């Protein structure tokens, strides 16, 4: 029983490690053990496994030897030589010969090898065709090739925008590495062999690279000393879609003609699968771009709708404001005239009748005369503030033309703050969010004012969101002791206007900060953010204005958004 366990353990370990020769030998020795013991049925099973392992290994002489020595034990396999191999002959261009006594065993073993290759091709084709995602397909392809081609290392190269890249590298018994490293920078393959296949579009098999008259001088071969090399083009409709590189570090002549033929069919299936994966990836990319465009349109429409609404409100209240302002001016004049008239009356008639005297005391005429003017002045101030609000609303909502216009950055900031004033005010949960303005002397800059207002809106709204987040779990008194603040500072730096918007919120970690301007990236919950605001802001500042938008932030230290806009219009924008 100890011998049986040892044989089975050796077979299992060889199989798990992918050591095909050791697996074949262990099965053959186990078969001989059971044969000597008289257990013919069990011996037959082990011998058949040994036969298949030798066949997969490519040891045709050993296969023929087993056929001649153990025809009875291998009868279930040898009976297959009578089965029609028309499909296999079509695939491998096998010539049908009438076997003689001297060639019968060889013909039989070749037939079995052809059947095994056909099974391998079908299995590999099914495996490759089942993958649609490019990264997974690359890993599956290299794993399948290493498993069937007798290689211990492989690499797949693909073109991208006119350059070739080593997309994936696989070493036996290790995970496949997805790299995407430019061929010119990759140390993983012999460049001279790759260039030969690129140029000739034909497979090249090298029996021993270390003694090859040309390849032996390749830097990769000099450093790693691989023995057998195989490099094959992957063609899609006659065009080079990829290059498959294989090597065997130990065996000389490892890539036999059978394996080269097998690899050709794997490459053909790989070409189809790679094209499908490419189309799938392209469709995914187009879908994502479409979703981004749709969300961006929605965002733009929201801003346009807000602008139209604000402009409409400003227009609607502008006429009543004008009427009230004019009427109040007249009212002040009328009241002044009445009070002067009353003063003259009191001077000429200092002793009015008792009824008039009682009425004056009842209404406190002296106080009323003084306070009425103050009241009218207060009303005048309130109307002026409403007029300023209307002006700010129109400033925020003004429509951009197709050309930049000179605009005041501070007006845009102030009008945006006015729109967000309702979010800055105190409420039952927190005090007011303080806005600290440190405006410098800025010249008007050429810009699209409405677009810049959208940038200010996105950054300031995010700052308010961050402050609201930092307030969670804090009491009103705690927030009041360390109040929420947004600081806006503007300066001139050389040929640029610098706008810094900072908050004392929770800040950001490196991962969030590195993706903050990515399309569709958001840290907010579902339905609370589209992930477009800052991406659009980046596009507006950089692409539309030739400026820069950056962020500085650390966890617990708040965030600072820096906007730099050119003072003079760049000819490249």
Backbone torsions as a table, in degrees:
resi	resn	phi	psi	omega
1	UNK	NA	-29.8	179.3
2	UNK	-65.8	-39.4	178.9
3	UNK	-65.4	-42.3	179.3
4	UNK	-59.8	-47.2	179.7
5	UNK	-62.1	-37.9	-179.7
6	UNK	-65.7	-43.6	177.9
7	UNK	-60.9	-48.6	-178.2
8	UNK	-63.1	-38.5	178.8
9	UNK	-65.6	-42.3	179.2
10	UNK	-62.7	-42.8	179.0
11	UNK	-63.0	-45.9	-177.9
12	UNK	-63.4	-43.3	-179.0
13	UNK	-68.3	-39.9	177.6
14	UNK	-63.9	-40.6	178.9
15	UNK	-65.6	-43.0	-179.3
16	UNK	-66.1	-32.5	-177.7
17	UNK	-88.8	-7.3	179.5
18	UNK	78.0	20.4	179.2
19	UNK	-88.6	88.8	-173.5
20	UNK	-64.4	-44.7	179.4
21	UNK	-60.0	-43.5	-179.8
22	UNK	-65.1	-36.6	178.0
23	UNK	-64.4	-40.9	179.7
24	UNK	-64.6	-46.2	-178.4
25	UNK	-64.1	-42.5	-179.6
26	UNK	-62.8	-40.2	177.7
27	UNK	-65.3	-40.3	-179.7
28	UNK	-65.3	-43.3	179.4
29	UNK	-65.0	-38.6	177.0
30	UNK	-63.6	-39.6	178.6
31	UNK	-62.2	-43.2	179.1
32	UNK	-63.8	-37.4	178.8
33	UNK	-61.2	-47.7	-179.5
34	UNK	-70.2	-31.0	179.2
35	UNK	-65.8	-43.0	177.6
36	UNK	-66.4	-28.1	-179.8
37	UNK	-80.4	-13.0	-180.0
38	UNK	89.5	8.9	179.2
39	UNK	-91.8	78.3	-171.8
40	UNK	-65.2	-40.0	-177.6
41	UNK	-63.4	-44.8	179.5
42	UNK	-68.4	-39.5	178.5
43	UNK	-60.5	-39.6	179.4
44	UNK	-61.3	-41.4	-179.3
45	UNK	-64.2	-44.6	179.6
46	UNK	-66.5	-38.8	-178.2
47	UNK	-68.0	-37.9	176.9
48	UNK	-62.7	-40.1	177.0
49	UNK	-64.2	-40.6	177.0
50	UNK	-62.2	-41.8	-179.9
51	UNK	-58.9	-47.9	-179.9
52	UNK	-64.3	-39.2	179.6
53	UNK	-64.6	-44.1	178.0
54	UNK	-62.3	-39.0	-179.8
55	UNK	-64.8	-44.3	178.6
56	UNK	-65.5	-31.5	179.0
57	UNK	-71.3	-23.2	-178.1
58	UNK	93.5	12.6	-178.6
59	UNK	-84.7	77.9	-173.9
60	UNK	-66.5	-36.4	-180.0
61	UNK	-63.6	-39.9	178.7
62	UNK	-67.7	-37.9	176.9
63	UNK	-61.2	-45.3	178.9
64	UNK	-63.7	-37.2	178.7
65	UNK	-62.6	-44.0	179.0
66	UNK	-64.4	-39.0	179.6
67	UNK	-62.0	-40.9	-177.1
68	UNK	-75.2	-30.7	-175.9
69	UNK	-88.4	-31.5	-174.3
70	UNK	-130.4	55.4	-178.2
71	UNK	-62.5	-32.0	-178.9
72	UNK	-70.8	-46.3	-179.2
73	UNK	-66.2	-28.2	-178.6
74	UNK	-98.9	12.9	-176.5
75	UNK	-55.1	-42.9	-180.0
76	UNK	-58.2	-30.0	179.7
77	UNK	-84.1	-44.7	-174.5
78	UNK	-66.3	-23.3	177.4
79	UNK	-64.5	-19.8	-178.4
80	UNK	-70.4	-14.8	-177.3
81	UNK	-67.8	-14.7	176.6
82	UNK	-86.2	-9.5	-178.6
83	UNK	-76.4	140.9	178.8
84	UNK	-61.2	134.3	179.8
85	UNK	-112.5	30.3	-175.5
86	UNK	-58.5	-41.2	-179.9
87	UNK	-64.2	-41.9	179.7
88	UNK	-67.4	-41.1	179.4
89	UNK	-61.9	-36.6	177.8
90	UNK	-65.5	-42.5	-178.2
91	UNK	-68.0	-43.9	-171.0
92	UNK	-106.3	8.2	-179.9
93	UNK	52.5	43.7	-178.3
94	UNK	-79.5	131.3	177.3
95	UNK	-82.1	137.4	179.2
96	UNK	-89.1	117.7	-178.4
97	UNK	-117.4	150.1	174.1
98	UNK	-82.5	113.6	-174.0
99	UNK	-69.9	138.0	173.3
100	UNK	-99.7	178.2	-179.3
101	UNK	-62.2	-34.0	-176.7
102	UNK	-79.6	-19.8	-175.5
103	UNK	-112.1	1.1	-173.6
104	UNK	-61.7	-46.6	-178.3
105	UNK	-64.9	-41.7	-179.6
106	UNK	-64.3	-42.5	179.3
107	UNK	-62.2	-41.2	-179.8
108	UNK	-62.8	-45.0	-178.9
109	UNK	-65.9	-38.2	177.4
110	UNK	-62.8	-37.9	179.1
111	UNK	-63.6	-43.2	179.6
112	UNK	-64.6	-41.0	178.5
113	UNK	-62.1	-39.7	178.7
114	UNK	-63.1	-42.2	177.5
115	UNK	-61.2	-42.2	179.2
116	UNK	-63.4	-42.0	179.6
117	UNK	-63.9	-40.5	178.1
118	UNK	-61.6	-44.1	178.1
119	UNK	-62.4	-39.4	178.9
120	UNK	-63.8	-44.5	-179.9
121	UNK	-61.3	-45.2	-178.8
122	UNK	-64.3	-43.1	179.5
123	UNK	-64.7	-45.0	-179.3
124	UNK	-65.4	-39.9	179.0
125	UNK	-61.8	-42.8	178.9
126	UNK	-63.9	-40.8	-179.9
127	UNK	-64.0	-46.3	-177.6
128	UNK	-68.9	-40.5	-177.6
129	UNK	-69.3	-16.9	-179.4
130	UNK	-80.9	-13.4	-179.4
131	UNK	-96.3	134.2	-179.0
132	UNK	-121.2	-20.4	177.2
133	UNK	-88.5	132.9	-168.7
134	UNK	-59.9	-47.6	-177.6
135	UNK	-60.3	-44.8	179.3
136	UNK	-66.5	-36.5	179.4
137	UNK	-64.6	-43.2	179.4
138	UNK	-59.7	-44.4	179.8
139	UNK	-64.4	-44.1	-179.8
140	UNK	-64.2	-42.1	-179.3
141	UNK	-60.8	-50.1	-178.4
142	UNK	-66.0	-39.2	178.1
143	UNK	-62.2	-42.8	-179.5
144	UNK	-65.3	-42.5	-178.8
145	UNK	-66.3	-45.4	179.0
146	UNK	-61.0	-36.6	-177.3
147	UNK	-67.0	-31.4	-171.1
148	UNK	-112.5	-14.6	-172.0
149	UNK	-102.3	-2.7	-179.6
150	UNK	76.2	26.1	179.7
151	UNK	-104.0	155.3	173.8
152	UNK	-111.9	-1.4	174.5
153	UNK	-152.4	144.4	177.6
154	UNK	-147.4	157.5	177.6
155	UNK	-145.6	148.2	177.1
156	UNK	-120.7	128.7	-179.2
157	UNK	-115.2	141.9	-179.9
158	UNK	-140.2	149.4	177.8
159	UNK	-84.0	149.6	177.6
160	UNK	-152.4	115.0	177.9
161	UNK	53.5	45.6	174.8
162	UNK	84.7	-2.5	179.9
163	UNK	-123.8	153.4	178.8
164	UNK	-99.3	140.5	-178.3
165	UNK	-128.7	142.8	169.6
166	UNK	-82.2	101.7	-172.7
167	UNK	-79.2	-35.1	-176.5
168	UNK	-152.6	147.3	178.1
169	UNK	-132.7	135.0	179.7
170	UNK	-128.5	135.5	173.5
171	UNK	-120.8	139.7	-175.8
172	UNK	-52.7	134.0	177.6
173	UNK	67.7	19.9	175.1
174	UNK	-130.8	154.7	177.1
175	UNK	-63.2	146.1	177.3
176	UNK	-68.7	135.3	179.2
177	UNK	-99.6	119.0	174.3
178	UNK	-88.0	115.7	-168.8
179	UNK	-111.6	-55.4	-173.6
180	UNK	59.2	53.3	177.5
181	UNK	-106.0	136.3	179.6
182	UNK	-56.4	139.2	-179.2
183	UNK	-55.5	-40.2	-178.4
184	UNK	-62.7	-22.9	-178.4
185	UNK	-104.4	-2.1	-172.6
186	UNK	-91.2	131.8	175.6
187	UNK	-95.6	13.3	-169.6
188	UNK	-91.5	-12.1	-173.9
189	UNK	-140.8	155.4	173.2
190	UNK	-76.2	112.1	-172.9
191	UNK	-63.1	-37.7	-176.6
192	UNK	-62.9	-38.7	178.6
193	UNK	-68.2	-41.1	179.1
194	UNK	-61.2	-44.2	-179.1
195	UNK	-65.5	-34.2	177.8
196	UNK	-63.4	-45.5	179.4
197	UNK	-67.6	-38.7	176.7
198	UNK	-59.2	-40.1	-175.8
199	UNK	-76.1	-43.5	-173.0
200	UNK	-94.5	-16.8	-178.6
201	UNK	56.2	35.8	178.0
202	UNK	-132.3	150.9	178.2
203	UNK	-69.8	144.9	178.2
204	UNK	-129.3	123.3	176.4
205	UNK	-113.1	126.8	-178.8
206	UNK	-110.6	123.5	-177.8
207	UNK	-69.3	-46.1	179.4
208	UNK	-146.3	104.8	-175.7
209	UNK	-67.4	-28.6	-175.7
210	UNK	-71.5	-19.0	178.2
211	UNK	-112.4	4.7	-179.2
212	UNK	-69.6	136.5	-174.8
213	UNK	-62.0	-27.2	-179.0
214	UNK	-106.4	-50.5	-174.2
215	UNK	-67.0	-25.6	-178.3
216	UNK	-59.4	-22.5	-179.7
217	UNK	-94.4	-1.7	176.6
218	UNK	-65.9	134.5	-178.1
219	UNK	-53.7	-37.8	-179.5
220	UNK	-65.8	-44.7	-179.4
221	UNK	-66.1	-40.5	178.5
222	UNK	-60.8	-38.0	-176.1
223	UNK	-80.0	-43.6	-171.0
224	UNK	-101.4	-16.9	176.8
225	UNK	53.6	49.2	175.7
226	UNK	-71.9	154.1	-180.0
227	UNK	-92.5	-80.8	-176.9
228	UNK	-84.9	137.3	176.8
229	UNK	-128.2	146.8	174.6
230	UNK	-144.4	126.4	-179.7
231	UNK	-131.3	125.3	-173.3
232	UNK	-130.9	138.8	175.3
233	UNK	-79.5	145.3	173.1
234	UNK	-108.0	107.8	-173.2
235	UNK	-101.6	136.8	175.8
236	UNK	-124.0	107.7	-177.6
237	UNK	54.8	43.6	176.7
238	UNK	81.2	-5.4	-179.9
239	UNK	-105.5	145.9	-178.2
240	UNK	-73.8	111.8	-178.3
241	UNK	-97.7	-27.7	-178.8
242	UNK	-166.4	169.6	175.3
243	UNK	-131.1	131.0	179.2
244	UNK	-106.6	125.0	-179.4
245	UNK	-116.8	132.3	178.7
246	UNK	-131.7	152.3	175.7
247	UNK	-148.4	155.2	171.4
248	UNK	-125.4	119.1	-174.0
249	UNK	-73.9	-19.9	-169.6
250	UNK	-111.2	-50.0	-169.6
251	UNK	-87.1	137.8	172.8
252	UNK	-89.0	134.8	179.6
253	UNK	66.6	34.1	-177.1
254	UNK	-69.4	-27.0	-174.9
255	UNK	-96.9	88.3	-179.0
256	UNK	-72.7	170.9	-179.9
257	UNK	-61.7	-35.1	178.0
258	UNK	-62.1	-42.7	-178.8
259	UNK	-71.2	-33.5	176.4
260	UNK	-64.6	-43.1	178.0
261	UNK	-63.4	-42.9	178.1
262	UNK	-60.0	-41.9	-179.1
263	UNK	-64.4	-34.2	178.7
264	UNK	-60.3	-42.3	-179.7
265	UNK	-71.5	-34.9	174.9
266	UNK	-64.3	-38.3	178.1
267	UNK	-66.1	-37.5	178.4
268	UNK	-62.9	-44.3	177.3
269	UNK	-67.7	-36.9	178.9
270	UNK	-62.2	-38.5	179.6
271	UNK	-60.8	-43.4	178.8
272	UNK	-65.2	-45.8	-177.9
273	UNK	-66.1	-39.4	178.5
274	UNK	-64.3	-39.6	178.4
275	UNK	-66.2	-41.8	177.1
276	UNK	-62.2	-42.6	179.3
277	UNK	-65.3	-39.0	178.3
278	UNK	-63.8	-44.1	179.0
279	UNK	-65.0	-39.1	177.9
280	UNK	-64.1	-44.7	179.2
281	UNK	-62.5	-40.9	178.9
282	UNK	-64.9	-41.9	178.4
283	UNK	-63.2	-40.9	177.5
284	UNK	-62.0	-41.3	-179.6
285	UNK	-65.3	-44.7	179.4
286	UNK	-63.6	-38.8	178.3
287	UNK	-62.6	-43.1	179.4
288	UNK	-64.9	-42.3	178.1
289	UNK	-62.4	-40.0	178.8
290	UNK	-63.7	-43.8	178.3
291	UNK	-62.3	-41.5	178.7
292	UNK	-63.3	-43.3	-179.9
293	UNK	-63.6	-41.9	179.2
294	UNK	-62.0	-45.6	179.2
295	UNK	-65.1	-36.8	179.4
296	UNK	-67.0	-39.5	177.4
297	UNK	-63.5	-43.1	178.4
298	UNK	-60.1	-44.3	179.7
299	UNK	-62.2	-44.2	179.6
300	UNK	-64.5	-39.6	178.5
301	UNK	-65.3	-37.0	176.7
302	UNK	-60.7	-46.2	-179.7
303	UNK	-65.4	-39.6	178.8
304	UNK	-65.4	-41.9	178.6
305	UNK	-63.7	-42.1	177.5
306	UNK	-61.9	-42.6	178.8
307	UNK	-62.1	-43.5	178.9
308	UNK	-64.4	-41.6	179.1
309	UNK	-62.5	-47.4	-179.1
310	UNK	-63.0	-42.7	179.5
311	UNK	-63.3	-39.8	178.6
312	UNK	-65.0	-42.6	178.0
313	UNK	-62.4	-45.3	-179.8
314	UNK	-60.2	-40.6	180.0
315	UNK	-66.9	-41.7	-177.1
316	UNK	-65.5	-37.4	-177.9
317	UNK	-87.3	-10.4	-176.2
318	UNK	-68.8	-42.4	-179.3
319	UNK	-65.4	-48.0	175.9
320	UNK	-59.9	-35.8	178.7
321	UNK	-62.9	-43.7	178.9
322	UNK	-61.9	-41.6	178.8
323	UNK	-64.1	-47.6	-179.7
324	UNK	-61.9	-40.4	-178.2
325	UNK	-63.5	-46.1	179.2
326	UNK	-66.0	-42.4	-179.6
327	UNK	-64.6	-38.4	-179.1
328	UNK	-68.1	-37.5	176.0
329	UNK	-59.9	-45.3	178.5
330	UNK	-64.9	-40.2	-179.5
331	UNK	-61.7	-40.2	178.3
332	UNK	-62.1	-41.8	178.3
333	UNK	-64.1	-44.5	-179.3
334	UNK	-62.1	-44.6	-179.1
335	UNK	-63.3	-40.3	177.8
336	UNK	-59.9	-43.3	179.6
337	UNK	-63.5	-43.8	-179.1
338	UNK	-63.2	-43.0	-179.5
339	UNK	-65.5	-37.7	176.3
340	UNK	-64.6	-42.2	178.0
341	UNK	-62.2	-41.9	179.0
342	UNK	-63.9	-39.1	179.2
343	UNK	-64.5	-41.4	176.9
344	UNK	-63.3	-41.3	179.9
345	UNK	-60.8	-42.8	-179.4
346	UNK	-67.6	-32.5	179.2
347	UNK	-68.1	-40.9	-176.1
348	UNK	-86.0	-24.1	179.0
349	UNK	-127.4	73.6	-177.0
350	UNK	-69.4	-17.6	-177.5
351	UNK	-119.5	79.2	-179.7
352	UNK	-72.5	168.1	178.3
353	UNK	-63.8	163.8	-174.8
354	UNK	-60.0	-37.9	-178.1
355	UNK	-63.4	-43.8	179.0
356	UNK	-65.8	-40.8	179.3
357	UNK	-62.2	-43.5	179.5
358	UNK	-64.0	-41.1	-179.8
359	UNK	-64.3	-42.2	179.6
360	UNK	-61.1	-40.8	179.0
361	UNK	-69.6	-36.6	-178.2
362	UNK	-65.3	-40.8	-177.9
363	UNK	-91.6	-0.4	-177.6
364	UNK	52.7	62.8	-172.8
365	UNK	-55.9	-38.6	-177.9
366	UNK	-64.5	-45.5	178.2
367	UNK	-65.4	-43.0	-178.4
368	UNK	-59.9	-40.8	-178.9
369	UNK	-63.6	-40.6	-179.9
370	UNK	-73.7	-43.0	-173.6
371	UNK	-73.8	-28.2	-178.6
372	UNK	-61.4	-41.4	178.6
373	UNK	-66.1	-40.4	177.6
374	UNK	-63.0	-40.3	179.9
375	UNK	-63.0	-42.9	178.7
376	UNK	-65.1	-38.9	177.8
377	UNK	-65.1	-38.2	177.2
378	UNK	-64.7	-42.0	177.3
379	UNK	-62.1	-39.1	178.0
380	UNK	-62.4	-42.6	178.0
381	UNK	-63.4	-40.8	179.6
382	UNK	-64.5	-41.5	178.5
383	UNK	-65.0	-38.0	177.3
384	UNK	-63.1	-38.7	178.5
385	UNK	-65.9	-41.2	177.0
386	UNK	-61.5	-40.2	178.3
387	UNK	-63.1	-39.8	178.1
388	UNK	-65.6	-39.5	176.7
389	UNK	-61.4	-43.9	178.8
390	UNK	-60.1	-42.2	178.5
391	UNK	-63.4	-42.5	178.9
392	UNK	-64.0	-40.0	177.8
393	UNK	-61.7	-42.9	178.6
394	UNK	-66.3	-36.3	177.7
395	UNK	-63.0	-44.1	-179.5
396	UNK	-65.4	-38.5	-169.9
397	UNK	-95.8	1.7	-174.7
398	UNK	-62.4	139.2	-177.6
399	UNK	-78.3	139.8	178.4
400	UNK	-80.7	148.4	172.3
401	UNK	-92.7	-177.6	178.6
402	UNK	-80.4	-1.4	177.3
403	UNK	-122.6	151.4	176.4
404	UNK	-71.4	150.6	177.1
405	UNK	-128.9	154.4	177.1
406	UNK	-71.4	128.2	-176.3
407	UNK	-139.9	155.8	178.6
408	UNK	-90.6	116.5	-178.1
409	UNK	-60.9	-38.8	-177.3
410	UNK	-64.5	-35.7	176.9
411	UNK	-62.7	-41.1	178.5
412	UNK	-64.3	-42.4	178.1
413	UNK	-63.2	-46.0	-177.6
414	UNK	-65.7	-39.8	179.9
415	UNK	-67.2	-35.2	177.2
416	UNK	-67.5	-41.8	177.0
417	UNK	-61.4	-35.0	178.5
418	UNK	-64.3	-42.5	178.8
419	UNK	-62.4	-35.5	-177.4
420	UNK	-91.8	6.6	-174.1
421	UNK	-59.3	-34.8	-178.2
422	UNK	-64.8	-26.6	178.6
423	UNK	-84.6	-18.2	-178.7
424	UNK	-87.5	-21.9	-175.3
425	UNK	-65.8	156.6	177.4
426	UNK	-66.7	152.3	174.1
427	UNK	-140.7	-170.3	-174.4
428	UNK	-68.9	-18.1	-175.9
429	UNK	-99.7	-21.6	-176.2
430	UNK	-154.1	158.4	173.0
431	UNK	-72.5	-179.7	178.9
432	UNK	-62.7	145.4	171.9
433	UNK	-82.3	117.5	-176.1
434	UNK	-76.5	134.3	174.9
435	UNK	-112.5	116.8	-178.6
436	UNK	-104.3	118.1	-179.1
437	UNK	-102.7	126.6	174.2
438	UNK	-126.3	74.3	-175.4
439	UNK	-83.1	132.3	173.0
440	UNK	-94.3	-176.3	177.3
441	UNK	-84.7	107.6	-177.7
442	UNK	-112.9	139.2	172.2
443	UNK	-80.0	158.4	171.4
444	UNK	-59.9	142.8	-179.4
445	UNK	-120.2	148.8	176.8
446	UNK	-73.0	124.9	-175.5
447	UNK	-163.8	175.8	168.2
448	UNK	-101.2	98.0	-170.2
449	UNK	-55.2	-43.0	-177.8
450	UNK	-64.1	-37.3	177.8
451	UNK	-65.5	-42.6	178.0
452	UNK	-63.4	-38.4	176.9
453	UNK	-60.8	-35.4	177.2
454	UNK	-65.5	-38.9	176.4
455	UNK	-61.8	-48.6	179.3
456	UNK	-59.8	-41.3	-179.7
457	UNK	-60.7	-47.4	-178.0
458	UNK	-63.6	-44.1	-177.4
459	UNK	-69.3	-45.3	-179.0
460	UNK	-67.3	-40.2	178.2
461	UNK	-63.5	-40.1	176.9
462	UNK	-65.0	-36.9	177.9
463	UNK	-62.8	-42.8	177.9
464	UNK	-63.4	-42.4	177.5
465	UNK	-59.4	-42.6	-179.4
466	UNK	-63.9	-40.6	178.8
467	UNK	-66.6	-40.5	176.9
468	UNK	-61.0	-38.6	178.6
469	UNK	-65.0	-41.0	-178.9
470	UNK	-67.7	-19.2	-178.8
471	UNK	-80.8	-13.6	-177.4
472	UNK	-60.8	128.7	179.4
473	UNK	84.6	1.6	179.1
474	UNK	-108.8	145.0	179.1
475	UNK	-81.8	166.3	177.8
476	UNK	-56.9	-43.6	-178.0
477	UNK	-65.9	-39.1	179.2
478	UNK	-64.8	-41.0	178.5
479	UNK	-67.4	-38.5	-179.9
480	UNK	-64.8	-34.0	179.1
481	UNK	-71.1	-32.6	176.8
482	UNK	-128.5	78.4	-168.3
483	UNK	-65.0	150.3	172.6
484	UNK	-66.6	134.2	-177.9
485	UNK	-138.3	142.3	169.4
486	UNK	-123.1	124.4	-178.2
487	UNK	-112.4	128.2	178.6
488	UNK	-117.0	120.7	-179.2
489	UNK	-126.2	132.8	179.1
490	UNK	-124.6	137.3	178.9
491	UNK	-147.4	169.1	173.3
492	UNK	-105.0	128.1	176.8
493	UNK	-123.8	98.9	-179.3
494	UNK	62.2	-120.2	-179.2
495	UNK	-95.6	16.5	-176.5
496	UNK	-127.9	151.1	168.0
497	UNK	-94.6	131.0	-178.8
498	UNK	-110.1	124.3	179.2
499	UNK	-119.0	118.2	-179.5
500	UNK	-113.4	122.4	178.8
501	UNK	-118.3	112.5	-174.9
502	UNK	-120.2	149.4	172.7
503	UNK	-131.4	159.3	177.7
504	UNK	-105.0	41.2	179.2
505	UNK	-81.8	-157.8	-173.4
506	UNK	-75.2	-15.1	-178.5
507	UNK	77.1	-175.2	-176.3
508	UNK	-133.9	149.4	171.7
509	UNK	-81.9	172.3	-176.2
510	UNK	-62.8	-39.5	-177.9
511	UNK	-63.9	-46.0	179.0
512	UNK	-66.1	-43.0	-177.5
513	UNK	-62.4	-36.7	-178.7
514	UNK	-70.3	-18.5	-176.8
515	UNK	-116.4	6.9	-169.7
516	UNK	-62.5	-27.2	-179.2
517	UNK	-99.3	7.0	179.6
518	UNK	-74.2	144.5	175.0
519	UNK	-61.5	136.6	174.4
520	UNK	68.5	8.3	175.9
521	UNK	-88.7	126.5	178.8
522	UNK	-147.2	147.0	175.5
523	UNK	-99.6	0.9	-177.3
524	UNK	-88.5	162.5	-179.7
525	UNK	-69.8	170.5	179.8
526	UNK	-59.9	131.2	178.7
527	UNK	85.8	-5.1	-178.0
528	UNK	-105.5	-12.4	-179.9
529	UNK	-160.0	144.4	-179.7
530	UNK	-94.6	-16.1	-175.1
531	UNK	76.0	19.5	-178.0
532	UNK	-112.0	-23.8	-171.2
533	UNK	-53.5	-55.3	-177.3
534	UNK	-75.0	-29.3	175.6
535	UNK	-64.5	-42.5	177.0
536	UNK	-66.5	-40.7	178.0
537	UNK	-59.3	-42.9	178.2
538	UNK	-61.3	-43.0	179.7
539	UNK	-64.5	-42.8	-179.4
540	UNK	-62.8	-47.2	-176.6
541	UNK	-69.1	-49.3	-173.3
542	UNK	-78.9	-52.3	-173.3
543	UNK	-79.6	-42.4	-173.9
544	UNK	-87.6	-20.9	-176.0
545	UNK	-125.3	-1.9	178.9
546	UNK	65.7	27.0	-178.5
547	UNK	-107.7	-161.9	-179.3
548	UNK	-135.0	142.3	174.3
549	UNK	-130.1	120.9	-177.6
550	UNK	-135.6	166.3	179.7
551	UNK	-133.4	141.8	172.3
552	UNK	-124.5	127.8	-176.4
553	UNK	-162.9	148.9	171.3
554	UNK	-139.0	150.2	178.6
555	UNK	-58.8	128.6	179.7
556	UNK	81.4	0.2	-176.3
557	UNK	-118.3	9.7	-179.3
558	UNK	78.0	-175.7	-178.4
559	UNK	-133.0	148.6	178.5
560	UNK	-131.4	119.1	176.1
561	UNK	-102.0	128.1	-177.6
562	UNK	-112.3	124.4	177.5
563	UNK	-115.2	127.4	175.6
564	UNK	-121.3	122.8	-177.5
565	UNK	-123.7	136.5	-179.2
566	UNK	-67.7	140.1	178.6
567	UNK	-74.2	-32.5	177.1
568	UNK	-115.3	143.5	-175.5
569	UNK	-67.2	131.6	177.9
570	UNK	-81.5	143.0	-179.7
571	UNK	-71.1	-17.4	-178.5
572	UNK	-86.2	-10.0	-177.5
573	UNK	-95.0	NA	NA
